[in-house]
Amino acid sequence: MQTTTDVRGNEASLLSVLKTLLFFTIMMITLPIGLYFATKAYVFQGSLGYSSNDSFFYAAIVAVVAVHVILALFVYVAWNEGSQQTRVGKQD
């Protein structure tokens, strides 16, 4: 039978997981798109003087790398968050 402290602990854990998921979801949407347009306009066309077609290509590569970095960070954070919860659970 669960006590009220167990239920509150589960709710806090669930809220923490949802906050992490929401943060990484927002990052997954905004960061690659923002980096795509920023690097296309300011870095590849503006600073380096690439043509429009070349800047599309290189900006897309930057966006794909950003997606992979965000995914790797999410896996790292989720892994550490899960290991913290099991350590706390084993101390009981």
Helices and strands as residue ranges (DSSP letters): H 4-38, I 39-47, H 52-91
